[in-house]
Amino acid sequence: MNSDVTDFASLAPAYPEILMALGVLVLLLVGVVINKERSPLVSWLAVGLLVATGLVVILQPFDGVVFNGLFIADSFARYMKVLVIGGAGLAMILGMSNAEENGVHKYEYSVLAVLATLGMMVMVSANDLMSLYVGLELQSLSLYVMAAIKRDDARASEAGLKYFVLGALSSGLLLYGASLIYGFTGHTNLGEIVVAIANEGRSIGLIFGVVFLLAGVAFKISAVPFHMWTPDVYEGAPTPVTAFFAMAPKVAAMTLMVRLVMDTFAPITHDWQQIVIFLSIASMVLAAFAAIGQKSLKRLIAYSSIGHVGFALVGLSSGTQVGVEGVAIYMAIYVGMTVALFACILSLRTADGYVETIDDLAGASKTRPFVAAIMAIVMFSLIGLPPLAGFFAKWQVFLAAIEANLYVLSVIGMLASAISAFYYLRVVKVMYFDEPKDEFVTVPGELNVIMAVFGFLIVTFYFTVGNPLANLAHTAAGSLF
């Protein structure tokens, strides 16, 4: 009897995941028993479950490796898990106010969202190629269905199908890379792979494995040249689902990328550095130019998110602790900006439905001044203008790159940032200087609260959350080294 108690106590590092897995089964039962078309109860229970899991992560900080080395908990994993849970929970709250016209009012949506979050938490704590893949697939399969949750909408079905086909391709790449790495090192455990590489040195087969593995992960963060699905899926999926896609999965996949290159492939830094620098430059430059011609607001956001992944990878390219801190801070600020941005978009509804194109925002400042102001603040922050949060995000990653003597990369990043200012400013210009076309209808209160809170944090970032966030990121990054 005693041994059982100790066995469960030894799983302490994985308590948040266990809680979430059990909770999701309960949610599913609740949904089936109620069996209504629309169930706000399940939605709020799902958010409650995410909050509870988040509290367990924060208040019960257990470090350690469990499940025979498949699963690792450290302060880096905890920092990123809080971001993942926060992003997922906020995205779900954003979608509640007008769930029905988005097709996200079914209880299955909430269950899938929590399952996807569970997959992301496993990805963040993966310490083995096997658990890494299981977490990734749990996340991906849930997301494929979420993209197409609005069944009677052709665009949403198309988005789900595109995402599914290209996602299957990326899983194939990732598995091919994983099998090559296993073949040339003889291990799937990330800790043992490091030792194997250090002892045997690099071989051409291993490098091929790394390339394929990183290509699979790059697909998930939608770094160029694996970004093809992003604009289509963002545009086709219902807006609350797009909000979900833009936040949590990016953080989880970026964490995976960081853990792989900083821990597992540390002995071959020079090799993966070239890959990451290429991904970074390609993402920043392509996003800066491709977004200029966009008319659809969600496609613009898609290219914007590709660009921001490029900037986050600038920090990772340095291969130093400062760089990982930069990535950690960047992801936190990126999630904050994205929450505010989607709160704004979901608040601007005309009688016909949501704003689709940038021109639909015309004259928003006259009819909805508060939303337009927050939207403008978010746009300036996405450009990276001081004293807003976005400036400090970019400051951190470029600082790391300069310290690592990556001057060319930093200059390209700065130029891409300047070019991207054009299309962010165009949104502000349309809102403030064009004549109003449609009347915007009123929106529920919770969106205003979210906009006010995140708008405030973006503006006062340096004075309010800047230092605590930097300290947390420093602790988190420290646990990888």
C-alpha positions, 0 to 999 in steps of 0.5 A, spaced: 500 500 500 505 504 501 509 503 495 503 506 491 502 512 495 510 514 494 509 512 486 503 517 486 508 522 490 513 521 485 509 523 479 509 530 482 512 534 476 507 531 472 501 533 476 498 539 472 498 534 466 495 529 470 489 534 473 488 537 466 487 530 463 482 527 468 479 534 467 478 533 460 475 527 461 470 530 466 468 535 461 467 530 456 462 527 460 459 533 462 458 535 455 455 528 453 450 528 459 447 535 458 447 534 450 445 541 448 447 544 442 450 550 446 453 549 452 456 555 456 457 551 462 462 547 459 466 553 456 466 556 463 468 549 466 474 549 461 476 555 462 476 554 470 480 547 469 485 551 465 486 556 471 486 550 476 492 547 472 495 554 471 495 555 479 498 548 480 504 550 475 505 556 479 504 554 486 507 547 486 513 548 483 516 541 482 522 539 478 524 533 476 524 527 470 518 522 471 516 517 466 523 514 465 526 520 462 520 522 458 518 528 461 522 533 464 519 539 469 524 545 470 523 553 471 523 554 463 518 549 462 513 552 468 514 559 465 512 557 458 506 553 461 503 559 464 504 562 457 501 556 454 495 556 459 494 563 459 494 564 451 489 558 451 484 560 456 484 568 454 483 565 447 477 561 449 474 567 453 475 571 447 470 566 443 465 566 448 461 572 447 458 571 440 460 563 440 454 561 435 456 565 429 463 563 429 460 555 430 465 555 437 459 554 441 459 546 441 461 543 447 466 539 443 470 546 441 472 547 449 474 539 450 478 540 444 481 546 446 483 543 453 486 537 449 490 541 445 493 545 451 494 538 454 498 536 448 502 543 448 504 542 455 507 535 454 511 538 448 513 544 453 516 538 458 518 533 453 525 530 454 524 524 449 523 524 441 517 519 443 513 524 448 515 530 444 511 527 438 506 524 442 505 531 445 505 534 438 500 530 435 495 531 441 496 538 439 495 538 432 489 533 431 485 537 436 487 543 432 485 540 425 478 539 428 478 546 431 480 549 424 474 546 421 469 546 427 464 551 423 462 545 419 457 549 414 462 554 412 466 552 406 472 556 408 473 553 415 472 546 412 478 548 407 482 551 412 481 545 416 483 540 410 489 544 408 492 544 415 491 537 416 494 535 409 500 540 410 500 538 418 501 530 416 507 532 411 510 536 417 509 530 422 512 526 417 518 530 416 519 530 424 519 523 424 524 522 419 528 526 422 527 523 429 528 516 426 535 518 423 537 521 430 535 515 433 539 511 428 545 515 428 546 516 436 542 510 438 537 514 443 531 517 443 532 521 450 534 528 449 539 527 455 542 521 452 543 524 445 547 530 448 552 525 451 552 520 444 553 526 440 559 529 445 562 522 445 561 520 437 562 527 434 557 529 428 556 525 423 552 527 416 546 522 418 545 526 424 546 533 421 540 530 416 536 528 422 537 535 425 535 538 419 528 534 418 527 535 425 527 542 425 523 543 419 518 539 422 518 544 428 519 550 424 512 548 420 509 548 427 511 555 429 510 557 421 517 559 420 518 561 412 519 556 408 514 552 412 509 558 413 504 556 407 498 554 411 498 560 416 495 565 411 490 560 409 488 557 415 488 564 419 483 567 414 479 561 413 478 559 421 473 562 425 476 568 428 476 566 435 479 559 433 485 564 429 486 567 436 487 560 439 492 558 433 496 565 434 497 564 441 498 558 445 501 553 439 506 558 437 509 558 444 509 551 445 513 549 438 518 555 440 519 552 447 520 545 443 525 549 438 529 552 444 529 545 448 532 541 442 537 546 440 540 549 446 540 542 450 540 536 445 544 539 440 548 543 444 555 540 441 553 541 434 551 549 435 555 551 429 550 546 425 543 548 427 545 556 428 545 556 420 539 553 420 536 558 425 539 564 422 536 562 415 529 561 418 529 567 422 532 572 416 527 568 411 521 569 416 522 577 417 524 579 410 518 575 407 513 577 412 515 584 411 514 584 404 508 579 403 504 583 408 504 589 404 499 587 399 494 584 404 487 586 404 484 581 409 485 583 416 486 576 418 491 574 413 495 580 415 495 578 422 498 571 419 504 574 416 505 579 422 505 572 426 510 569 421 514 576 422 514 575 429 517 568 429 522 571 425 524 576 430 524 571 436 528 566 432 533 572 432 534 571 440 535 563 439 540 564 433 545 567 438 545 560 442 546 563 449 543 564 455 541 571 454 538 569 447 533 564 450 531 570 455 530 574 449 525 568 446 522 567 453 520 575 454 519 575 446 513 570 447 510 573 453 509 580 450 507 577 443 502 573 447 499 579 450 499 583 444 495 578 440 490 577 446 489 585 445 489 585 438 484 579 437 480 582 443 479 589 438 477 585 432 472 581 435 469 587 438 468 591 431 462 587 429 458 590 423 451 588 422 453 583 417 458 580 421 465 581 423 470 585 420 474 581 414 478 586 410 482 592 413 478 597 409 472 595 414 475 598 419 474 605 416 472 610 421 472 606 427 475 612 431 469 616 430 464 610 432 468 606 437 474 610 439 476 606 445 477 600 441 480 604 435 485 607 440 487 600 443 488 597 436 492 603 434 497 602 441 497 594 439 499 596 432 505 601 434 507 595 439 507 590 434 512 595 430 516 595 436 516 603 438 518 605 444 516 605 450 511 600 448 512 593 450 513 590 443 520 595 443 523 591 449 521 584 446 525 586 440 530 590 444 532 583 448 533 579 442 537 584 438 541 585 444 543 577 444 544 577 437 549 583 437 552 580 443 553 574 439 556 578 434 551 576 429 551 583 426 548 582 419 542 578 422 541 584 427 541 589 421 536 585 417 532 585 422 532 592 423 530 593 416 525 588 416 522 592 422 522 598 419 518 595 412 513 592 417 511 599 420 508 600 413 502 595 413 501 596 421 501 604 420 496 603 414 491 599 419 491 606 424 491 610 418 484 607 415 481 607 422 483 614 424 483 618 417 478 614 413 470 616 413 466 611 416 462 606 412 458 601 416 456 602 423 459 598 429 454 594 433 455 594 441 459 588 444 459 584 450 463 587 456 468 582 457 472 584 451 472 591 453 476 589 460 481 584 456 482 590 451 483 595 457 488 591 461 492 589 456 492 596 453 494 598 459 500 593 460 503 594 453 503 602 454 506 601 461 510 595 460 517 598 462 514 600 469 509 595 471 511 588 468 518 589 465 522 587 471 518 581 474 518 578 467 525 579 465 527 576 472 522 570 471 525 569 464 532 569 467 530 564 472 527 560 466 533 560 461 538 559 467 535 552 468 537 550 461 544 551 462 
